[in-house]
Amino acid sequence: MNKELLNKIIMFLGIQKSKLGVVSTVNQESRPESAFVYFTFDENLNIYFATRDSSRKYKNILENKNVAFVMATENPPQTLQLEGVANVHNDIEEQKDLFQELVALSSSKHFSSPISQQPIGGLQFIKISPTWIRFGNFEIRKHEDTFQEIKLSA
């Protein structure tokens, strides 16, 4: 992977205060379903989020692990589009850290996060491993391509 582009995407994701994105899954009727999620990420651009085990997205992922994820900023106008494979992330120690990070995202906004309101036992952590990434930069007078794509192996 292009190290410069990887660093640019990590910086883009890292400076976002809300860490709010949209995950899209496919239901059993092959119809798309999308939902907002609070997310975090790692240095390999894996995306992590939490959901209830009764949610449509969770049930869809159990049937079809292929997902899409997108987030955008308005100022500057930039987007990150990602396609990948989603799996339940069962590492208990990492789940503790993920939980703390995801709760902190909303705590900084002075509201109770959806993740902290879930009943005990119904929470699942999902990891999206990217297979394709596209970063879009729509700033005026920039000196690079509007879209930069990365094809990764699954």
Secondary structure, DSSP 4 states (H G I P E B T S, - for coil): --HHHHHHHHHHHHT-SS-EEEEEEE-TTS-EEEEEEE-EE-TT--EEEEEETTSHHHHHHHH--EEEEEEEETTTTEEEEEEEEEEE---HHHHHHHHHHHHHHHHTTTS--TGGGSPTT-EEEEEEEEEEEEEEE--TT-SS-SEEEEE---
